[in-house]
Amino acid sequence: MSFVSITTWRIIGETETLQHVTDLMVQKYFPGLLALGAKHSMLMDAELDRFAIVTIYPSRGVRDDAVAHISALRSEGAEEFGAELMDAYGGEMLASSES
């Protein structure tokens, strides 16, 4: 069963923008998450100065095996994004419209 991770962030830097975050995600963090075993990852504009990152792993085990690396990516990302991690959720995917 797939495992989903959702993190919410708030931009706190004075010069950072959502475009800056988008560029970093595409160039660096999406490839990093995929290299750690993620099946898919998405960046979502939540509102004003907030965004969310949703990542799907093939299983909780894959995510758990990579959790130390994921934590390092989050810390590094917070600095590069000019954002603070507000919350992190994770759980088994119960249903999906995708096959």
Biopython code that builds the backbone (N, CA, C, O; Angstrom):
import numpy as np
from Bio.PDB.StructureBuilder import StructureBuilder

atoms = [
    (1, "MET", "N", (0.844, -1.175, 0.000)),
    (1, "MET", "CA", (0.000, 0.000, 0.000)),
    (1, "MET", "C", (0.891, 1.241, 0.000)),
    (1, "MET", "O", (1.872, 1.294, 0.741)),
    (2, "SER", "N", (0.564, 2.224, -0.811)),
    (2, "SER", "CA", (1.345, 3.457, -0.907)),
    (2, "SER", "C", (1.286, 4.264, 0.386)),
    (2, "SER", "O", (0.315, 4.199, 1.139)),
    (3, "PHE", "N", (2.339, 5.016, 0.617)),
    (3, "PHE", "CA", (2.429, 5.883, 1.787)),
    (3, "PHE", "C", (2.569, 7.320, 1.289)),
    (3, "PHE", "O", (3.351, 7.591, 0.378)),
    (4, "VAL", "N", (1.816, 8.232, 1.884)),
    (4, "VAL", "CA", (1.810, 9.631, 1.448)),
    (4, "VAL", "C", (2.365, 10.515, 2.557)),
    (4, "VAL", "O", (2.005, 10.376, 3.726)),
    (5, "SER", "N", (3.241, 11.418, 2.166)),
    (5, "SER", "CA", (3.804, 12.414, 3.079)),
    (5, "SER", "C", (3.359, 13.795, 2.607)),
    (5, "SER", "O", (3.450, 14.113, 1.422)),
    (6, "ILE", "N", (2.875, 14.614, 3.548)),
    (6, "ILE", "CA", (2.453, 15.975, 3.228)),
    (6, "ILE", "C", (3.141, 16.914, 4.198)),
    (6, "ILE", "O", (3.008, 16.772, 5.414)),
    (7, "THR", "N", (3.879, 17.875, 3.658)),
    (7, "THR", "CA", (4.489, 18.891, 4.508)),
    (7, "THR", "C", (3.950, 20.252, 4.105)),
    (7, "THR", "O", (3.751, 20.520, 2.920)),
    (8, "THR", "N", (3.715, 21.106, 5.084)),
    (8, "THR", "CA", (3.261, 22.468, 4.808)),
    (8, "THR", "C", (4.338, 23.435, 5.265)),
    (8, "THR", "O", (4.984, 23.232, 6.293)),
    (9, "TRP", "N", (4.516, 24.475, 4.493)),
    (9, "TRP", "CA", (5.600, 25.432, 4.686)),
    (9, "TRP", "C", (5.082, 26.863, 4.585)),
    (9, "TRP", "O", (4.056, 27.123, 3.957)),
    (10, "ARG", "N", (5.809, 27.787, 5.212)),
    (10, "ARG", "CA", (5.497, 29.218, 5.104)),
    (10, "ARG", "C", (6.774, 29.949, 4.734)),
    (10, "ARG", "O", (7.797, 29.804, 5.404)),
    (11, "ILE", "N", (6.714, 30.729, 3.674)),
    (11, "ILE", "CA", (7.873, 31.510, 3.233)),
    (11, "ILE", "C", (8.112, 32.628, 4.245)),
    (11, "ILE", "O", (7.206, 33.403, 4.551)),
    (12, "ILE", "N", (9.329, 32.702, 4.756)),
    (12, "ILE", "CA", (9.676, 33.733, 5.735)),
    (12, "ILE", "C", (10.777, 34.657, 5.231)),
    (12, "ILE", "O", (11.004, 35.726, 5.796)),
    (13, "GLY", "N", (11.458, 34.241, 4.167)),
    (13, "GLY", "CA", (12.518, 35.079, 3.610)),
    (13, "GLY", "C", (11.941, 36.300, 2.928)),
    (13, "GLY", "O", (10.831, 36.272, 2.396)),
    (14, "GLU", "N", (12.698, 37.353, 2.954)),
    (14, "GLU", "CA", (12.212, 38.605, 2.354)),
    (14, "GLU", "C", (12.330, 38.613, 0.840)),
    (14, "GLU", "O", (11.589, 39.327, 0.165)),
    (15, "THR", "N", (13.259, 37.825, 0.296)),
    (15, "THR", "CA", (13.471, 37.856, -1.155)),
    (15, "THR", "C", (12.975, 36.602, -1.863)),
    (15, "THR", "O", (12.898, 36.576, -3.091)),
    (16, "GLU", "N", (12.633, 35.551, -1.095)),
    (16, "GLU", "CA", (12.188, 34.313, -1.708)),
    (16, "GLU", "C", (10.739, 34.418, -2.173)),
    (16, "GLU", "O", (9.917, 35.114, -1.576)),
    (17, "THR", "N", (10.459, 33.707, -3.250)),
    (17, "THR", "CA", (9.117, 33.681, -3.825)),
    (17, "THR", "C", (8.722, 32.230, -4.097)),
    (17, "THR", "O", (9.552, 31.326, -4.003)),
    (18, "LEU", "N", (7.464, 32.018, -4.433)),
    (18, "LEU", "CA", (7.027, 30.678, -4.788)),
    (18, "LEU", "C", (7.726, 30.199, -6.060)),
    (18, "LEU", "O", (7.963, 29.001, -6.220)),
    (19, "GLN", "N", (8.056, 31.113, -6.954)),
    (19, "GLN", "CA", (8.802, 30.724, -8.167)),
    (19, "GLN", "C", (10.190, 30.208, -7.793)),
    (19, "GLN", "O", (10.679, 29.249, -8.390)),
    (20, "HIS", "N", (10.822, 30.842, -6.808)),
    (20, "HIS", "CA", (12.121, 30.393, -6.301)),
    (20, "HIS", "C", (12.007, 28.969, -5.754)),
    (20, "HIS", "O", (12.854, 28.122, -6.041)),
    (21, "VAL", "N", (10.967, 28.707, -4.972)),
    (21, "VAL", "CA", (10.729, 27.372, -4.407)),
    (21, "VAL", "C", (10.471, 26.373, -5.534)),
    (21, "VAL", "O", (11.012, 25.267, -5.517)),
    (22, "THR", "N", (9.655, 26.751, -6.505)),
    (22, "THR", "CA", (9.346, 25.874, -7.635)),
    (22, "THR", "C", (10.619, 25.480, -8.375)),
    (22, "THR", "O", (10.822, 24.305, -8.680)),
    (23, "ASP", "N", (11.469, 26.449, -8.661)),
    (23, "ASP", "CA", (12.719, 26.161, -9.368)),
    (23, "ASP", "C", (13.593, 25.185, -8.581)),
    (23, "ASP", "O", (14.153, 24.252, -9.156)),
    (24, "LEU", "N", (13.711, 25.396, -7.270)),
    (24, "LEU", "CA", (14.500, 24.491, -6.435)),
    (24, "LEU", "C", (13.907, 23.087, -6.413)),
    (24, "LEU", "O", (14.642, 22.101, -6.478)),
    (25, "MET", "N", (12.591, 22.992, -6.323)),
    (25, "MET", "CA", (11.946, 21.679, -6.294)),
    (25, "MET", "C", (12.238, 20.920, -7.590)),
    (25, "MET", "O", (12.627, 19.752, -7.555)),
    (26, "VAL", "N", (12.051, 21.578, -8.718)),
    (26, "VAL", "CA", (12.238, 20.919, -10.016)),
    (26, "VAL", "C", (13.699, 20.529, -10.228)),
    (26, "VAL", "O", (13.985, 19.422, -10.684)),
    (27, "GLN", "N", (14.612, 21.423, -9.902)),
    (27, "GLN", "CA", (16.030, 21.190, -10.183)),
    (27, "GLN", "C", (16.711, 20.271, -9.171)),
    (27, "GLN", "O", (17.609, 19.513, -9.538)),
    (28, "LYS", "N", (16.295, 20.326, -7.900)),
    (28, "LYS", "CA", (17.035, 19.622, -6.861)),
    (28, "LYS", "C", (16.204, 18.656, -6.019)),
    (28, "LYS", "O", (16.578, 17.493, -5.872)),
    (29, "TYR", "N", (15.099, 19.113, -5.473)),
    (29, "TYR", "CA", (14.406, 18.313, -4.467)),
    (29, "TYR", "C", (13.533, 17.202, -5.033)),
    (29, "TYR", "O", (13.469, 16.127, -4.436)),
    (30, "PHE", "N", (12.853, 17.417, -6.166)),
    (30, "PHE", "CA", (12.119, 16.312, -6.780)),
    (30, "PHE", "C", (13.078, 15.174, -7.150)),
    (30, "PHE", "O", (12.808, 14.021, -6.813)),
    (31, "PRO", "N", (14.194, 15.468, -7.838)),
    (31, "PRO", "CA", (15.138, 14.373, -8.135)),
    (31, "PRO", "C", (15.659, 13.684, -6.872)),
    (31, "PRO", "O", (15.857, 12.469, -6.868)),
    (32, "GLY", "N", (15.881, 14.446, -5.806)),
    (32, "GLY", "CA", (16.350, 13.858, -4.554)),
    (32, "GLY", "C", (15.327, 12.921, -3.949)),
    (32, "GLY", "O", (15.673, 11.830, -3.497)),
    (33, "LEU", "N", (14.068, 13.338, -3.938)),
    (33, "LEU", "CA", (13.011, 12.487, -3.387)),
    (33, "LEU", "C", (12.817, 11.223, -4.220)),
    (33, "LEU", "O", (12.608, 10.140, -3.674)),
    (34, "LEU", "N", (12.887, 11.364, -5.540)),
    (34, "LEU", "CA", (12.756, 10.194, -6.410)),
    (34, "LEU", "C", (13.929, 9.235, -6.195)),
    (34, "LEU", "O", (13.743, 8.018, -6.206)),
    (35, "ALA", "N", (15.119, 9.771, -6.001)),
    (35, "ALA", "CA", (16.295, 8.928, -5.742)),
    (35, "ALA", "C", (16.163, 8.173, -4.423)),
    (35, "ALA", "O", (16.754, 7.106, -4.258)),
    (36, "LEU", "N", (15.393, 8.719, -3.484)),
    (36, "LEU", "CA", (15.165, 8.054, -2.199)),
    (36, "LEU", "C", (14.019, 7.039, -2.246)),
    (36, "LEU", "O", (13.683, 6.426, -1.234)),
    (37, "GLY", "N", (13.428, 6.870, -3.423)),
    (37, "GLY", "CA", (12.396, 5.846, -3.586)),
    (37, "GLY", "C", (10.983, 6.342, -3.775)),
    (37, "GLY", "O", (10.070, 5.535, -3.950)),
    (38, "ALA", "N", (10.771, 7.666, -3.744)),
    (38, "ALA", "CA", (9.419, 8.192, -3.960)),
    (38, "ALA", "C", (8.943, 7.848, -5.368)),
    (38, "ALA", "O", (9.738, 7.799, -6.307)),
    (39, "LYS", "N", (7.635, 7.609, -5.504)),
    (39, "LYS", "CA", (7.037, 7.361, -6.812)),
    (39, "LYS", "C", (6.677, 8.666, -7.505)),
    (39, "LYS", "O", (6.750, 8.774, -8.729)),
    (40, "HIS", "N", (6.285, 9.660, -6.705)),
    (40, "HIS", "CA", (5.778, 10.909, -7.272)),
    (40, "HIS", "C", (5.838, 11.978, -6.184)),
    (40, "HIS", "O", (5.655, 11.676, -5.005)),
    (41, "SER", "N", (6.092, 13.221, -6.572)),
    (41, "SER", "CA", (6.084, 14.320, -5.613)),
    (41, "SER", "C", (5.516, 15.558, -6.298)),
    (41, "SER", "O", (5.746, 15.783, -7.486)),
    (42, "MET", "N", (4.769, 16.358, -5.533)),
    (42, "MET", "CA", (4.094, 17.529, -6.088)),
    (42, "MET", "C", (4.277, 18.728, -5.169)),
    (42, "MET", "O", (4.339, 18.582, -3.948)),
    (43, "LEU", "N", (4.361, 19.899, -5.753)),
    (43, "LEU", "CA", (4.394, 21.163, -5.024)),
    (43, "LEU", "C", (3.059, 21.849, -5.239)),
    (43, "LEU", "O", (2.583, 21.949, -6.370)),
    (44, "MET", "N", (2.451, 22.322, -4.157)),
    (44, "MET", "CA", (1.133, 22.955, -4.248)),
    (44, "MET", "C", (1.175, 24.342, -3.618)),
    (44, "MET", "O", (1.696, 24.508, -2.515)),
    (45, "ASP", "N", (0.636, 25.324, -4.304)),
    (45, "ASP", "CA", (0.478, 26.667, -3.763)),
    (45, "ASP", "C", (-0.722, 26.632, -2.821)),
    (45, "ASP", "O", (-1.856, 26.464, -3.268)),
    (46, "ALA", "N", (-0.478, 26.790, -1.518)),
    (46, "ALA", "CA", (-1.563, 26.675, -0.540)),
    (46, "ALA", "C", (-2.313, 27.992, -0.375)),
    (46, "ALA", "O", (-3.544, 27.993, -0.393)),
    (47, "GLU", "N", (-1.626, 29.090, -0.216)),
    (47, "GLU", "CA", (-2.231, 30.417, -0.164)),
    (47, "GLU", "C", (-1.146, 31.421, 0.187)),
    (47, "GLU", "O", (-0.225, 31.106, 0.940)),
    (48, "LEU", "N", (-1.249, 32.596, -0.342)),
    (48, "LEU", "CA", (-0.335, 33.699, -0.053)),
    (48, "LEU", "C", (1.108, 33.253, 0.081)),
    (48, "LEU", "O", (1.772, 33.035, -0.933)),
    (49, "ASP", "N", (1.614, 33.109, 1.291)),
    (49, "ASP", "CA", (3.019, 32.788, 1.518)),
    (49, "ASP", "C", (3.230, 31.336, 1.930)),
    (49, "ASP", "O", (4.254, 31.003, 2.527)),
    (50, "ARG", "N", (2.264, 30.467, 1.616)),
    (50, "ARG", "CA", (2.339, 29.070, 2.056)),
    (50, "ARG", "C", (2.324, 28.114, 0.870)),
    (50, "ARG", "O", (1.741, 28.388, -0.180)),
    (51, "PHE", "N", (2.981, 26.994, 1.079)),
    (51, "PHE", "CA", (2.960, 25.944, 0.065)),
    (51, "PHE", "C", (3.018, 24.590, 0.749)),
    (51, "PHE", "O", (3.363, 24.484, 1.925)),
    (52, "ALA", "N", (2.673, 23.557, -0.008)),
    (52, "ALA", "CA", (2.696, 22.189, 0.509)),
    (52, "ALA", "C", (3.454, 21.308, -0.475)),
    (52, "ALA", "O", (3.442, 21.543, -1.684)),
    (53, "ILE", "N", (4.109, 20.294, 0.067)),
    (53, "ILE", "CA", (4.774, 19.296, -0.748)),
    (53, "ILE", "C", (4.134, 17.947, -0.411)),
    (53, "ILE", "O", (4.118, 17.522, 0.744)),
    (54, "VAL", "N", (3.609, 17.286, -1.438)),
    (54, "VAL", "CA", (2.959, 15.995, -1.278)),
    (54, "VAL", "C", (3.816, 14.967, -2.017)),
    (54, "VAL", "O", (4.089, 15.112, -3.209)),
    (55, "THR", "N", (4.232, 13.930, -1.296)),
    (55, "THR", "CA", (5.101, 12.915, -1.887)),
    (55, "THR", "C", (4.503, 11.537, -1.642)),
    (55, "THR", "O", (4.055, 11.226, -0.538)),
    (56, "ILE", "N", (4.502, 10.719, -2.684)),
    (56, "ILE", "CA", (3.949, 9.372, -2.604)),
    (56, "ILE", "C", (5.093, 8.364, -2.718)),
    (56, "ILE", "O", (5.898, 8.403, -3.648)),
    (57, "TYR", "N", (5.132, 7.471, -1.744)),
    (57, "TYR", "CA", (6.117, 6.395, -1.718)),
    (57, "TYR", "C", (5.406, 5.079, -1.982)),
    (57, "TYR", "O", (4.209, 4.972, -1.712)),
    (58, "PRO", "N", (6.107, 4.065, -2.505)),
    (58, "PRO", "CA", (5.453, 2.792, -2.775)),
    (58, "PRO", "C", (4.942, 2.108, -1.508)),
    (58, "PRO", "O", (3.987, 1.334, -1.557)),
    (59, "SER", "N", (5.589, 2.400, -0.365)),
    (59, "SER", "CA", (5.170, 1.779, 0.896)),
    (59, "SER", "C", (5.737, 2.579, 2.066)),
    (59, "SER", "O", (6.636, 3.401, 1.891)),
    (60, "ARG", "N", (5.210, 2.334, 3.239)),
    (60, "ARG", "CA", (5.738, 2.964, 4.451)),
    (60, "ARG", "C", (7.194, 2.545, 4.651)),
    (60, "ARG", "O", (8.016, 3.352, 5.084)),
    (61, "GLY", "N", (7.516, 1.296, 4.341)),
    (61, "GLY", "CA", (8.877, 0.800, 4.503)),
    (61, "GLY", "C", (9.889, 1.584, 3.688)),
    (61, "GLY", "O", (10.975, 1.894, 4.177)),
    (62, "VAL", "N", (9.541, 1.907, 2.446)),
    (62, "VAL", "CA", (10.444, 2.694, 1.593)),
    (62, "VAL", "C", (10.659, 4.069, 2.216)),
    (62, "VAL", "O", (11.790, 4.551, 2.293)),
    (63, "ARG", "N", (9.577, 4.698, 2.660)),
    (63, "ARG", "CA", (9.704, 6.003, 3.305)),
    (63, "ARG", "C", (10.524, 5.890, 4.591)),
    (63, "ARG", "O", (11.397, 6.720, 4.842)),
    (64, "ASP", "N", (10.251, 4.874, 5.401)),
    (64, "ASP", "CA", (10.966, 4.707, 6.659)),
    (64, "ASP", "C", (12.457, 4.471, 6.438)),
    (64, "ASP", "O", (13.281, 4.963, 7.209)),
    (65, "ASP", "N", (12.810, 3.727, 5.396)),
    (65, "ASP", "CA", (14.217, 3.478, 5.083)),
    (65, "ASP", "C", (14.952, 4.761, 4.711)),
    (65, "ASP", "O", (16.162, 4.866, 4.912)),
    (66, "ALA", "N", (14.227, 5.731, 4.172)),
    (66, "ALA", "CA", (14.834, 6.981, 3.705)),
    (66, "ALA", "C", (14.611, 8.143, 4.666)),
    (66, "ALA", "O", (15.006, 9.268, 4.359)),
    (67, "VAL", "N", (13.987, 7.904, 5.826)),
    (67, "VAL", "CA", (13.547, 9.009, 6.686)),
    (67, "VAL", "C", (14.698, 9.920, 7.134)),
    (67, "VAL", "O", (14.499, 11.132, 7.224)),
    (68, "ALA", "N", (15.867, 9.396, 7.412)),
    (68, "ALA", "CA", (16.996, 10.244, 7.827)),
    (68, "ALA", "C", (17.398, 11.181, 6.688)),
    (68, "ALA", "O", (17.682, 12.357, 6.916)),
    (69, "HIS", "N", (17.420, 10.658, 5.470)),
    (69, "HIS", "CA", (17.756, 11.487, 4.311)),
    (69, "HIS", "C", (16.665, 12.516, 4.031)),
    (69, "HIS", "O", (16.953, 13.651, 3.651)),
    (70, "ILE", "N", (15.413, 12.113, 4.222)),
    (70, "ILE", "CA", (14.285, 13.027, 4.009)),
    (70, "ILE", "C", (14.362, 14.174, 5.010)),
    (70, "ILE", "O", (14.124, 15.326, 4.646)),
    (71, "SER", "N", (14.691, 13.876, 6.266)),
    (71, "SER", "CA", (14.835, 14.922, 7.287)),
    (71, "SER", "C", (15.939, 15.893, 6.910)),
    (71, "SER", "O", (15.800, 17.102, 7.098)),
    (72, "ALA", "N", (17.039, 15.367, 6.377)),
    (72, "ALA", "CA", (18.142, 16.232, 5.940)),
    (72, "ALA", "C", (17.697, 17.124, 4.784)),
    (72, "ALA", "O", (18.033, 18.308, 4.747)),
    (73, "LEU", "N", (16.943, 16.559, 3.842)),
    (73, "LEU", "CA", (16.436, 17.361, 2.723)),
    (73, "LEU", "C", (15.514, 18.467, 3.226)),
    (73, "LEU", "O", (15.558, 19.589, 2.720)),
    (74, "ARG", "N", (14.685, 18.162, 4.212)),
    (74, "ARG", "CA", (13.767, 19.171, 4.755)),
    (74, "ARG", "C", (14.544, 20.306, 5.413)),
    (74, "ARG", "O", (14.203, 21.475, 5.231)),
    (75, "SER", "N", (15.576, 19.976, 6.170)),
    (75, "SER", "CA", (16.382, 21.013, 6.827)),
    (75, "SER", "C", (17.099, 21.881, 5.810)),
    (75, "SER", "O", (17.114, 23.107, 5.916)),
    (76, "GLU", "N", (17.688, 21.228, 4.827)),
    (76, "GLU", "CA", (18.394, 21.954, 3.772)),
    (76, "GLU", "C", (17.416, 22.800, 2.968)),
    (76, "GLU", "O", (17.696, 23.953, 2.639)),
    (77, "GLY", "N", (16.260, 22.208, 2.655)),
    (77, "GLY", "CA", (15.248, 22.918, 1.885)),
    (77, "GLY", "C", (14.736, 24.140, 2.607)),
    (77, "GLY", "O", (14.535, 25.185, 1.987)),
    (78, "ALA", "N", (14.519, 24.031, 3.919)),
    (78, "ALA", "CA", (14.021, 25.173, 4.683)),
    (78, "ALA", "C", (14.942, 26.374, 4.499)),
    (78, "ALA", "O", (14.479, 27.499, 4.315)),
    (79, "GLU", "N", (16.233, 26.128, 4.551)),
    (79, "GLU", "CA", (17.196, 27.222, 4.378)),
    (79, "GLU", "C", (17.178, 27.747, 2.954)),
    (79, "GLU", "O", (17.152, 28.958, 2.736)),
    (80, "GLU", "N", (17.190, 26.842, 1.987)),
    (80, "GLU", "CA", (17.215, 27.267, 0.582)),
    (80, "GLU", "C", (15.891, 27.883, 0.144)),
    (80, "GLU", "O", (15.881, 28.825, -0.648)),
    (81, "PHE", "N", (14.781, 27.367, 0.646)),
    (81, "PHE", "CA", (13.474, 27.914, 0.293)),
    (81, "PHE", "C", (13.242, 29.286, 0.919)),
    (81, "PHE", "O", (12.448, 30.076, 0.408)),
    (82, "GLY", "N", (13.938, 29.575, 2.034)),
    (82, "GLY", "CA", (13.599, 30.762, 2.808)),
    (82, "GLY", "C", (12.245, 30.569, 3.461)),
    (82, "GLY", "O", (11.426, 31.487, 3.508)),
    (83, "ALA", "N", (12.015, 29.353, 3.971)),
    (83, "ALA", "CA", (10.707, 28.989, 4.519)),
    (83, "ALA", "C", (10.879, 28.172, 5.796)),
    (83, "ALA", "O", (11.941, 27.609, 6.061)),
    (84, "GLU", "N", (9.798, 28.125, 6.580)),
    (84, "GLU", "CA", (9.812, 27.279, 7.764)),
    (84, "GLU", "C", (8.805, 26.153, 7.579)),
    (84, "GLU", "O", (7.721, 26.342, 7.028)),
    (85, "LEU", "N", (9.197, 24.976, 8.055)),
    (85, "LEU", "CA", (8.313, 23.828, 8.018)),
    (85, "LEU", "C", (7.253, 24.027, 9.089)),
    (85, "LEU", "O", (7.574, 24.153, 10.271)),
    (86, "MET", "N", (6.004, 24.055, 8.683)),
    (86, "MET", "CA", (4.917, 24.283, 9.627)),
    (86, "MET", "C", (4.385, 22.977, 10.190)),
    (86, "MET", "O", (4.131, 22.872, 11.390)),
    (87, "ASP", "N", (4.213, 21.979, 9.324)),
    (87, "ASP", "CA", (3.666, 20.711, 9.787)),
    (87, "ASP", "C", (4.041, 19.615, 8.809)),
    (87, "ASP", "O", (4.313, 19.874, 7.636)),
    (88, "ALA", "N", (4.053, 18.392, 9.307)),
    (88, "ALA", "CA", (4.342, 17.229, 8.471)),
    (88, "ALA", "C", (3.370, 16.119, 8.849)),
    (88, "ALA", "O", (3.183, 15.805, 10.025)),
    (89, "TYR", "N", (2.768, 15.545, 7.845)),
    (89, "TYR", "CA", (1.813, 14.461, 8.026)),
    (89, "TYR", "C", (2.271, 13.285, 7.178)),
    (89, "TYR", "O", (2.993, 13.460, 6.196)),
    (90, "GLY", "N", (1.854, 12.109, 7.554)),
    (90, "GLY", "CA", (2.139, 10.944, 6.743)),
    (90, "GLY", "C", (1.151, 9.848, 7.068)),
    (90, "GLY", "O", (0.687, 9.736, 8.203)),
    (91, "GLY", "N", (0.832, 9.043, 6.079)),
    (91, "GLY", "CA", (-0.073, 7.942, 6.324)),
    (91, "GLY", "C", (-0.284, 7.087, 5.093)),
    (91, "GLY", "O", (0.096, 7.450, 3.980)),
    (92, "GLU", "N", (-0.897, 5.947, 5.325)),
    (92, "GLU", "CA", (-1.202, 5.023, 4.238)),
    (92, "GLU", "C", (-2.275, 5.610, 3.328)),
    (92, "GLU", "O", (-3.257, 6.178, 3.805)),
    (93, "MET", "N", (-2.087, 5.471, 2.025)),
    (93, "MET", "CA", (-3.099, 5.922, 1.082)),
    (93, "MET", "C", (-4.260, 4.928, 1.126)),
    (93, "MET", "O", (-4.064, 3.731, 0.917)),
    (94, "LEU", "N", (-5.437, 5.413, 1.393)),
    (94, "LEU", "CA", (-6.593, 4.538, 1.515)),
    (94, "LEU", "C", (-7.344, 4.363, 0.195)),
    (94, "LEU", "O", (-7.926, 3.308, -0.055)),
    (95, "ALA", "N", (-7.331, 5.384, -0.637)),
    (95, "ALA", "CA", (-8.017, 5.313, -1.919)),
    (95, "ALA", "C", (-7.374, 6.328, -2.860)),
    (95, "ALA", "O", (-6.800, 7.324, -2.420)),
    (96, "SER", "N", (-7.476, 6.067, -4.133)),
    (96, "SER", "CA", (-6.900, 6.959, -5.129)),
    (96, "SER", "C", (-7.666, 6.816, -6.428)),
    (96, "SER", "O", (-8.207, 5.750, -6.721)),
    (97, "SER", "N", (-7.714, 7.884, -7.208)),
    (97, "SER", "CA", (-8.365, 7.819, -8.503)),
    (97, "SER", "C", (-7.415, 7.291, -9.567)),
    (97, "SER", "O", (-7.841, 6.959, -10.673)),
    (98, "GLU", "N", (-6.117, 7.212, -9.234)),
    (98, "GLU", "CA", (-5.130, 6.693, -10.165)),
    (98, "GLU", "C", (-5.068, 5.171, -10.095)),
    (98, "GLU", "O", (-5.364, 4.567, -9.063)),
    (99, "SER", "N", (-4.683, 4.571, -11.204)),
    (99, "SER", "CA", (-4.554, 3.105, -11.208)),
    (99, "SER", "C", (-3.176, 2.676, -10.779)),
    (99, "SER", "O", (-2.890, 1.480, -10.724)),
]
sb = StructureBuilder()
sb.init_structure("model")
sb.init_model(0)
sb.init_chain("A")
sb.init_seg("    ")
for serial, (resi, resn, name, xyz) in enumerate(atoms, 1):
    if name == "N":
        sb.init_residue(resn, " ", resi, " ")
    sb.init_atom(name, np.array(xyz, "f"), 0.0, 1.0, " ", f" {name:<3s}", serial, name[0])
structure = sb.get_structure()
